Amino acid sequence: MLFKANSKKYTSQYGGYCVYASEVKGRKVDINPKNFEIRDRKLYLFYNALGTNTFDLWKKEGAD
């Protein structure tokens, strides 16, 4: 119900692709829906597989 009333509020940044890969690497990479951050009321999603957690890289490199 809340989503239908204001779907833009719940839309992820970067088209639902990994924030780190999009912003830092310029690539569209699928995400792990359990690997996310909400910052300033915006949803950011990250890749986390094969030993790479881009959320950790994003925080470490200060890319935000």
C-alpha positions in Angstrom: 0.0 0.0 0.0 2.7 2.5 0.9 4.7 1.6 -2.2 1.8 2.2 -4.5 1.1 5.6 -2.8 4.6 6.9 -3.3 6.7 4.5 -5.5 9.4 7.1 -6.2 10.2 7.2 -2.6 11.2 3.5 -2.7 13.0 3.5 -6.0 16.6 2.4 -5.8 19.4 4.7 -7.0 21.4 3.8 -10.2 18.5 1.9 -11.8 18.7 -0.9 -9.3 22.3 -1.7 -10.2 25.3 -1.8 -7.9 26.1 1.8 -6.7 29.8 1.1 -6.4 30.1 -0.5 -9.9 28.0 2.2 -11.5 29.7 5.2 -9.8 33.3 4.1 -9.5 33.7 1.6 -12.3 31.1 2.9 -14.8 29.6 -0.6 -15.1 26.1 -2.0 -14.6 26.4 -4.9 -12.2 23.6 -7.0 -10.6 23.1 -6.6 -6.8 22.4 -8.7 -3.8 19.1 -7.4 -2.4 20.3 -8.1 1.2 23.3 -5.8 0.7 22.0 -2.2 0.8 22.1 1.1 2.6 19.5 3.8 3.0 21.2 7.2 3.1 19.3 10.5 3.1 16.1 8.6 2.4 17.6 7.0 -0.7 18.1 3.3 -1.3 21.5 2.2 -2.5 22.1 -1.5 -3.6 25.4 -3.3 -3.8 27.0 -6.5 -5.3 28.1 -9.2 -2.8 29.3 -12.4 -4.3 32.4 -14.4 -5.1 34.3 -12.8 -2.2 33.6 -9.2 -3.3 31.4 -7.0 -1.2 31.1 -3.6 -3.0 29.4 -2.0 0.0 32.6 -2.5 2.0 34.7 -1.1 -0.9 32.3 1.9 -1.2 32.7 2.7 2.4 36.5 2.1 2.4 37.2 4.3 -0.6 34.8 7.0 0.6 32.8 6.9 -2.7 29.4 8.3 -1.9 
